[in-house]
Amino acid sequence: MNGGQYARLRSCVSFNSLFGFLRLLSYADPTWLDKLLIVIGFIAAIAAGVPFPLMGILFGQLVDDLNRATCDADAPTGPPSGTQSSINSKVLLLVYVSIASFALIYIYIVCWNITSQRLAQRVRERYLRKLLTQDISFFDTLQAGEVSSRLNGDIQAIETGTSEKVGVFLACISFCITAYIVAFIKDAKLAGILLTLIPAFIIMTVVGGTFVQKYSAKMSEYFGTASALASECLNHVGLVHALCASARLEERFGSYLKESRRQGIKKAYAVAVQAGLLYFIAFSANALAYWQGSQKIANTVQNGDGSVTIGDTYTVIFILVDGEYGK
């Protein structure tokens, strides 16, 4: 079997370059159950991004109720009689939203995990059938362990890429869209100010991730070279002793490990700086949001128009700063 035929065989499982993600999900003749799981998982993941902004709205309304009750406590008539029932109803709604969120997350995780398992099983069976139809000469052209390594490694990558991570990604997209819609409805000016969080987080993630990936690759490269050297030495230990090369090989092995450790330290520094700057951006955004929100609330109280309440400000901060950073 020539190189072109082997390349065509490898294309059956080399999805990253030849197939899109949707093509991957529909690969190897999916059944109606597989399609149903994908549809349910997709809908549940999209819906799972909605409850958190709804919680932000309810928390904001609770803050308004508590603030109103506190302000009316010193009044001659006391707080309104409906305050307690209003708080109770919102707390009950929070419980219902939490249950719905749990159910939706559970559903999409189960659906996407089952989908990934079934897809990996279909690919594994088709891969094995392809291998069993090849000539004996085909296996002579492969390196030792390449068939089993590809069978495990590539299919494991497919299984990982189609598991609950797909649902988490869809839920995050849904959450971001819903959160900004709610934030602009509640307080457009404050939401516009906090919109600057997106490029700040993206820049830090991309720049920090570039350095982390760079140092990780170098660390793995040096460590892999050291492992290969040690393996070759152990496999030919007699020849090493015969040539009196133990000291030289040991020195070279140590140099690879030292370089790998040096790259690992650089990676740790990059991760630490990235995490520190991300927290700095989040806390700075909190400070900016509370300062700007307090200014608007003070102006509202002074003018008496009631356009912005404490609850509205808290809702925007809760879903855009705390929620977005948590996501």
PyMOL commands that set and color helices and strands:
alter all, ss='L'
color gray80, all
select helices_A, chain A and resi 3-10+15-18+21-25+32-48+51-72+83-132+136-140+146-161+164-186+188-194+197-235+237-242+246-303+310-326
alter helices_A, ss='H'
color red, helices_A
deselect
rebuild
show_as cartoon
